[in-house]
Amino acid sequence: MKKFRSEQSGRSMVEMLGVLAIIGVLSVGGIAGYSKAMAKFKLSKAMDQVSNVVTNVRTLYSGQPNYSGLDTPIAIQMGAVGAEMLNGAKTTSASVAYNAFNGKVFVKAGTSGQSFFVTFTGLGKEACVALSTADWGSGSGSGLVSVSVAGTAATAAATAALATKGLTSDATLPLALSSAAGGCNGVGDTNTVVWEYY
């Protein structure tokens, strides 16, 4: 009589749980790394957007005596606001621009027409602090007049007056970290940064 011996091979439950635990830890680390990379990418893109808008507006108005009449729809139609900031809308019909964080962007001439404002809304605290404390050109040739922050979303009208209630400004450029942290106190993505250039 022959004896049949069945040999089974496989993994035990403990080994499988160990493999699943390792996969879970790696997945969480990958997601966290991806989130940080996306936040850094958006911040870099937003900085590029600010620089491009400022450069384009200054170039567009270089032959004009002042910035009178400048507002967001004019800036869009004249190409001062990049097409990537229009969320697919055409420059001929768009009246609203969006930053890398999907907040609204406003461009407006100052009350005297000698300066203009660029406003980014819909920013989280970290983005608000980073954008407001970056060195946007503190030298006299840069044209930067002031940087202000608010813990609430600004409207198009607020971009024309830094004295508007709720905006925090600082005499130093770039904006001091303590001023930025105190002003960027909105909950969630409700913070605003306003740059004034001449």
Residue pairs with C-beta under 8 A, 6 or more apart in sequence:
11 19
39 126
39 127
42 100
42 101
42 127
43 100
43 127
43 130
43 131
45 100
46 99
46 100
46 101
46 120
46 127
46 131
47 131
47 134
49 82
49 85
49 99
49 100
49 105
49 120
50 118
50 120
50 131
50 136
50 195
51 136
52 82
53 75
53 80
53 81
53 82
53 105
53 107
53 118
54 118
54 143
54 195
54 197
56 75
56 79
56 80
56 81
57 67
57 70
57 75
57 80
57 107
57 116
57 118
57 197
58 143
58 197
60 75
60 78
60 79
60 80
61 67
61 70
61 116
66 109
66 112
66 113
66 114
67 109
67 110
67 113
67 114
67 115
67 116
68 109
68 113
69 109
70 107
70 108
70 109
70 116
71 107
71 108
71 109
71 156
72 81
72 95
72 96
72 97
72 105
72 106
72 107
72 108
72 156
73 94
73 95
74 107
75 81
75 97
75 107
76 86
76 91
76 94
76 95
76 97
77 91
77 92
79 91
80 107
81 97
81 105
81 107
83 91
85 97
85 98
85 99
85 105
86 94
86 96
86 97
86 98
87 98
89 96
96 104
96 105
97 104
97 105
97 107
98 104
98 105
99 105
99 120
99 121
99 122
99 123
101 120
101 122
101 123
101 124
101 127
101 189
102 122
103 120
103 121
103 122
103 123
103 153
103 189
104 121
104 122
104 153
105 118
105 119
105 120
105 121
106 117
106 118
106 119
106 121
106 154
106 155
106 156
106 159
107 116
107 117
107 118
107 119
107 159
108 116
108 117
108 119
108 156
108 159
108 160
109 115
109 116
109 117
109 160
110 116
110 117
110 160
110 196
111 160
111 161
114 198
115 145
115 196
115 197
115 198
116 196
116 197
116 198
117 159
117 160
117 194
117 195
117 196
117 197
118 159
118 194
118 195
118 197
119 154
119 156
119 158
119 159
119 192
119 193
119 194
119 195
120 131
120 192
120 193
121 153
121 154
121 191
121 192
122 153
122 189
122 190
123 131
123 184
123 189
123 191
123 192
123 193
124 188
124 189
124 191
125 184
125 185
125 186
125 191
127 191
128 149
128 180
128 183
128 184
128 186
128 191
128 192
128 193
129 177
129 180
129 181
129 184
131 193
132 147
132 148
132 149
132 174
132 175
132 180
132 183
132 184
132 193
133 174
133 175
133 176
133 177
133 180
134 174
135 174
136 142
136 144
136 147
136 173
136 174
136 195
137 143
137 144
138 144
138 173
138 174
143 197
143 198
144 173
144 195
144 196
144 197
145 196
145 197
145 198
146 162
146 169
146 173
146 195
146 196
147 169
147 170
147 173
147 174
147 175
147 193
147 194
147 195
147 196
148 162
148 167
148 168
148 169
148 175
148 183
148 193
148 194
148 196
149 167
149 168
149 175
149 179
149 180
149 183
149 184
149 191
149 192
149 193
149 194
150 158
150 166
150 167
150 168
150 183
150 186
150 191
150 192
150 194
151 166
151 183
151 184
151 185
151 186
151 190
151 191
151 192
152 166
152 186
152 190
152 191
152 192
153 186
153 190
153 192
154 164
154 166
154 167
154 192
154 194
157 164
158 164
158 166
158 167
158 192
158 194
159 194
162 169
162 194
162 196
167 183
167 192
167 194
168 179
168 180
168 182
168 183
169 175
169 179
170 176
170 179
184 191
185 191
186 192
